[in-house]
Amino acid sequence: MTTRAGFIALIGEPNAGKSTLLNRMVGAKVSIVTHKVQTTRARIRGVAMEGQAQLVFVDTPGLFKPRRRLDRAMVAAAWGGAADADIIVLMVEAHRGITEGVERILDGLGEIGQGRKVALAINKIDRVESPVLLSLTRDLNERFPFAETFMISAEKGHGVDDLRKWLASELPEGPWLYPEDQIADLPLRMIAAEITREKLTLRLHQELPYQLTVETETWEERKDGSARIDQVIYVMRDGHKGIVLGKRGETIKAISQSARAELEEFLDRRVHLFLQVKVRPNWLEESERYSEMGLDFKDGNA
């Protein structure tokens, strides 16, 4: 029986629904999903099976206008993910249509999209009426020769099966790239750090989340089958440390409990999670922090 395998890059503006679609395709939570933009920092790969095809998804950071080193490294990672893929899927939000950001991505696709199939996935279709959808589809297809267009709701699952089947049929023939039971190639330490960072982002609504990063320092397998995970939350100022800790340590306690619960569900075993908060004023300029996030420090150079 012929097997197929290949890389699929999901690209789009921040909040276009790429992480939600990836998690829906893979059937497990491998990419953090929050209402805040720019939460996906590394090129997380989720692996999905469809018949005899193995779909390896590259969930890229959202494409936006970069201002800082971290932003530039994220945008470089997004285009790098697209350039390495067999198929690119551009996600556009139905209710937002062709924004300035989408225009910029379409310009970039002119070069990156050459020699590979590019599909269009119009997401959040439940937010607009049919005539608006048809007109948006026509406008986008006039601007770029998409191989196929899909109307989807990543959150509710509408149209996702059709997209997955099409992707499976278009991937190159060849052996699978990962063992069948492996859902993500991100080391577990990084997934654990992402889960904690998601909880921080959801809890702290101010600008703070972009000024912090989480690293898993140690991961110890215990005899009773549980895991002890020690993580450090790096913030840029003493004031930020106070915000993360909260009054009498209540904020960090709540974050720790919620991250631990999700880690236990994800790993299917008991987890002992220990969080520390450290102030590192220049973490945004330290190359090791970028490596931990799966980004290239040099890509952040102006």
N, C-alpha and C positions, 0 to 999 in steps of 0.2 A: 504493500500500500504506500502511495506517495505521501511523504511528509513535507510540510512547509514550515519555514521559520523566518523571522526577520524582525527588524526594529521599526516601531511606529512612534513618531514624535507628535505629541499634542502641543500645538502652539496657540497663542491668543493673548489677549490683554489680561492683566490681573483680574481675578474674579470671574473669568469667562466660564468657569465650571470644569476646568481641566482635571483638577484633583478629584472632584466628585465623579466625573466620567471614568477616570482611571480606577477608582475604588469600585465602581459599579461593574466595570469590565472584568476586573480581577476577582471580585467577589469577596474582598477582604480590605481592611483599612490599611493601605500602605502609604498613603500620602495625606498629610494633615489638611483638614478642611476647616477654615474659619471664615468669618465675614470680613476679615481684614485683608487688604491687598498684600502682595509680595510675601506670602507665607511659605511658598515652596522655594527653598533656596537651592537644594541640590537636584541633580537630574535623577530622580528616583525612578527605578525601573520596576514595573509590575508585570508579572507574567500571567497570561491567560491562555487557556486551551480552547480551541474551537474545532471539533472533529479531529483531523490529523494535523492541524496547524497550531503552531505555538506563536502567540503574539506577545512580543516583548515591548512594553510601553515605556517610553521615555517621557516622564512628566516634567516639562521644562518650567523654569520660573516664568511668570508673566512678562510679556514684552511691554516695556514702558519707556518713558524718556529718563535716562539715568542722570542722577545728580552727584552721587557720591561713589567712592571706590566700590563699596559693596554692590550698589546698583549696577555699576558698569560690569562687574564680574558676573552678576546674575543674568544680565542681558546677553553677555558673551556666551554664557552657558546655554541659554535658550536657543540662540542661533546655532551654536555648536551641536546641540542635540538634534536640531532639524537637519543640519548638514550631514550628520552621520546616519540618518535614518533611511530605511527603504521606502517608507510611505510617510507623508506628512498629513496631519489632520488639522486644519485651521478651524478653531472654534470662535463663533461670533454670537454675541447675545442678541436674541431676536428683538427685544424691546429697546436696545440701545442702537442697533443698526450700524451703519458705517461711520464710526467715530474717527477722530483724528488719528487715534492709536491704530485702528484697523487699517486706515489709509497707509500708515507707515509700514505696517506688517506686509500689506499687499505689495508695496514697493520692494521690500526686502525679498519677498517670495519670487520676484522676477528672476533673481539670480540664484537663490538657494533651491528653488523648485525645479530648476532645469534638470532633466534626466531622471526625475523620480515622480511618482504619482502623488498628487496633492488632492485630498478630498476636503469638502466643506461640510462642517457640522454646525447647523444653526441651532443653538441651545436655548432653553427656557421658552419653548414655543407656546406654552400655556399662558404666556403673558401678553400675547398679541392676537389680533384677529387674522383670519386667513388672507384677506387681500394684502395686508401689510407684509405677511410672510412671503407671498408670491412676488411682490414687488422687490423685496430685499434680495430674494434668491436670484431674480433676473439681474438686478444691479451688480451683485457680487460676481455672477458668472460672466457678465460683460467685461469685468475688470481683470479676471484671471481665468484661464482655461482649466477649471476644476474637473477632475476625472469623474467625480460623482458628488451629489449633494444630498445630505441627510438632514431631516428635521427631527430633532431630539429633545427630550427633557432628561438630562443626566440624573437629576434628583429623583424623578418619578420612574425613570427607566424606559419611557416611550422612545421607540426607534433605535434603542441601543443594540438590540439583538441583530437588527438589519445591518447596522454599521459593523458590528463584530464579524458577521458572516461575510460581508463584502471584503473586509480587511483580510480575513483568513484566505479568501480565494485569490487575492492579489499578491500575497507574499511569495517570495521566490521559493522554489523547491529546494529542499536540503534537510539535513538532520536537525533535530531540536538543539537549542543552545543551552537549555537548562534542564535539570532533572524535573520530571513531571510534577512533583509535589512542592516545588520551590516557588513561592509567590513573589519574592522580591530579592534582588541581589544586594540590597543595602545591608551592610552588616547590622546585626541586631542592636549593637551599641548605638548606632546612629538613629535607628528607628525609635529606640527608647528615648533618646535625647529629643527627637522631633515630637514625640507624644507629650513630654513634659513642656516643651516650648509651646505646643498648641494650648495646653491648659493655662499657661502664663498669658498667652495672647488673648484668650477668651476672658480671663479674669481681670486683666489690666487694660482698660479701654483707651488709656491715653497713648501718646506718642511712644511711650516707653518700650513696647515690644521690639521696635527696630533697633533699640539701643542695647539689646541683650542677646546672648546666645547661650545654649546649653551644651555641655559636653559630658559624656559618660566616662568617668575616670576609671572606675574598676567594675568588673562584672565577675562575681564569684559564684560558681556552681556549688551548692551545698549537698551534703550527703542525703538529706531528707527529700531531695528533688526540687527544693525551692532555689531561688536565685537572690543574691544580695547585689543591688545595683547602687553605686555611689555616683552622684552627678554634681557638677558645679554649674551654677548659673552665674555667668559673667555679666556685670553691669558696668556702666561707664562712670557713675558718680555715687558718692555716699548717699545722696538723697534718693537715688534709684533703689539702693539696697533697702532703705527704710520702707519704700513703697512695696517692694517684693515681699519683705518679711511681714509687713502689716502690724497692726496694733497687737502687742503681746504674741507676735508670731502667728496670728490667726490666718493671714493670707497664705503664707508658705505652707501652713499645715493643710489648708483646704486644697491647695494646688497639688501637694504631695499625695493626699488621699485620692484625689480624682485621677491623677496620673498612674498611681499604683493600681487602682481598680481596672483601668484600661489595659495596663501592661499585663495584669493577671489574666484578663480575658484573651488578650492577644497571644500570650505565651502558653495559656492553658495550664498554669501552675502558680503556686504562691510566690509572691515577690516581696522582698524587703527593700524599700526604696529610701535612700538617705540623700537629702538635698542640702547643699551649702551655697551661700551667696558670696561671691567675691567681687571686689571692685577692681576693674582693669581699665583705666581711662582710655587706653589706646587699642582695645581689642580689634576695632575696625581696621587697624593698620598692621595687624600681626598676621604673617603668612600662615602660621599653624592653624589659626582659627578658620581660615578659608579652606585649608585641606580637610579639616574636620567636617566642613559643610559640603565637601565634594566640589568646591569651586577652585578656580585657578587664580591665585593672588595677582599674577601678572596681568590677567584680563581686566583688572580694575584700574590699570594705569590710564591716566587721562590721555 
